[in-house]
Amino acid sequence: MLINGRIAAVYYFTPRSFVGFNAVASTLLKRNSGTQIKQRKWLARVYYGIRL
């Protein structure tokens, strides 16, 4: 079974500049004859932008 989760946020300082954040988490659950395997992966980004 694969479980995914996402979150994102953007904040505008002025009408021309902003900062943002996003993150993704994935979890893989496997069961093979009584054995359980868990594998987790995370990815997060923070960015700053200016509108032209």
CYANA upper distance limits for C-alpha pairs under 8 A (distance plus 0.5 A):
  1 MET  CA     28 LEU  CA      6.44
  1 MET  CA     29 LEU  CA      5.73
  1 MET  CA     30 LYS  CA      7.06
  2 LEU  CA     26 SER  CA      7.63
  2 LEU  CA     27 THR  CA      6.32
  2 LEU  CA     28 LEU  CA      5.20
  2 LEU  CA     29 LEU  CA      6.93
  3 ILE  CA     26 SER  CA      6.22
  3 ILE  CA     27 THR  CA      5.68
  3 ILE  CA     28 LEU  CA      7.03
  4 ASN  CA     24 VAL  CA      7.77
  4 ASN  CA     25 ALA  CA      6.28
  4 ASN  CA     26 SER  CA      5.07
  4 ASN  CA     27 THR  CA      7.06
  5 GLY  CA     24 VAL  CA      6.24
  5 GLY  CA     25 ALA  CA      5.68
  5 GLY  CA     26 SER  CA      7.01
  6 ARG  CA     22 ASN  CA      7.96
  6 ARG  CA     23 ALA  CA      6.27
  6 ARG  CA     24 VAL  CA      5.11
  6 ARG  CA     25 ALA  CA      7.03
  7 ILE  CA     22 ASN  CA      6.11
  7 ILE  CA     23 ALA  CA      5.92
  7 ILE  CA     24 VAL  CA      7.23
  8 ALA  CA     20 GLY  CA      8.01
  8 ALA  CA     21 PHE  CA      6.08
  8 ALA  CA     22 ASN  CA      4.65
  8 ALA  CA     23 ALA  CA      7.01
  9 ALA  CA     20 GLY  CA      6.14
  9 ALA  CA     21 PHE  CA      5.85
  9 ALA  CA     22 ASN  CA      6.98
 10 VAL  CA     18 PHE  CA      7.45
 10 VAL  CA     19 VAL  CA      6.36
 10 VAL  CA     20 GLY  CA      4.71
 10 VAL  CA     21 PHE  CA      6.99
 11 TYR  CA     18 PHE  CA      6.09
 11 TYR  CA     19 VAL  CA      5.95
 11 TYR  CA     20 GLY  CA      6.70
 12 TYR  CA     16 ARG  CA      8.29
 12 TYR  CA     17 SER  CA      6.55
 12 TYR  CA     18 PHE  CA      4.74
 12 TYR  CA     19 VAL  CA      7.07
 13 PHE  CA     17 SER  CA      6.27
 13 PHE  CA     18 PHE  CA      6.07
 13 PHE  CA     19 VAL  CA      8.28
 14 THR  CA     18 PHE  CA      7.63
 16 ARG  CA     50 ILE  CA      6.02
 16 ARG  CA     51 ARG  CA      5.39
 16 ARG  CA     52 LEU  CA      7.88
 17 SER  CA     48 TYR  CA      8.04
 17 SER  CA     49 GLY  CA      6.17
 17 SER  CA     50 ILE  CA      4.92
 17 SER  CA     51 ARG  CA      6.77
 18 PHE  CA     48 TYR  CA      6.33
 18 PHE  CA     49 GLY  CA      5.84
 18 PHE  CA     50 ILE  CA      7.05
 19 VAL  CA     46 VAL  CA      7.90
 19 VAL  CA     47 TYR  CA      6.14
 19 VAL  CA     48 TYR  CA      4.82
 19 VAL  CA     49 GLY  CA      6.74
 20 GLY  CA     46 VAL  CA      6.19
 20 GLY  CA     47 TYR  CA      5.73
 20 GLY  CA     48 TYR  CA      6.88
 21 PHE  CA     44 ALA  CA      7.92
 21 PHE  CA     45 ARG  CA      6.13
 21 PHE  CA     46 VAL  CA      4.98
 21 PHE  CA     47 TYR  CA      6.94
 22 ASN  CA     44 ALA  CA      6.25
 22 ASN  CA     45 ARG  CA      5.93
 22 ASN  CA     46 VAL  CA      7.24
 23 ALA  CA     42 TRP  CA      7.80
 23 ALA  CA     43 LEU  CA      6.02
 23 ALA  CA     44 ALA  CA      4.64
 23 ALA  CA     45 ARG  CA      6.87
 24 VAL  CA     42 TRP  CA      6.33
 24 VAL  CA     43 LEU  CA      5.72
 24 VAL  CA     44 ALA  CA      6.96
 25 ALA  CA     40 ARG  CA      7.74
 25 ALA  CA     41 LYS  CA      6.23
 25 ALA  CA     42 TRP  CA      5.12
 25 ALA  CA     43 LEU  CA      7.06
 26 SER  CA     40 ARG  CA      6.18
 26 SER  CA     41 LYS  CA      5.71
 26 SER  CA     42 TRP  CA      7.11
 27 THR  CA     38 LYS  CA      7.44
 27 THR  CA     39 GLN  CA      6.09
 27 THR  CA     40 ARG  CA      5.02
 27 THR  CA     41 LYS  CA      7.07
 28 LEU  CA     37 ILE  CA      8.21
 28 LEU  CA     38 LYS  CA      6.19
 28 LEU  CA     39 GLN  CA      5.60
 28 LEU  CA     40 ARG  CA      7.04
 29 LEU  CA     36 GLN  CA      7.58
 29 LEU  CA     37 ILE  CA      6.27
 29 LEU  CA     38 LYS  CA      5.46
 29 LEU  CA     39 GLN  CA      7.33
 30 LYS  CA     35 THR  CA      8.49
 30 LYS  CA     36 GLN  CA      6.14
 30 LYS  CA     37 ILE  CA      5.57
 30 LYS  CA     38 LYS  CA      7.23
 31 ARG  CA     35 THR  CA      5.95
 31 ARG  CA     36 GLN  CA      5.08
 31 ARG  CA     37 ILE  CA      6.92
 32 ASN  CA     36 GLN  CA      7.15
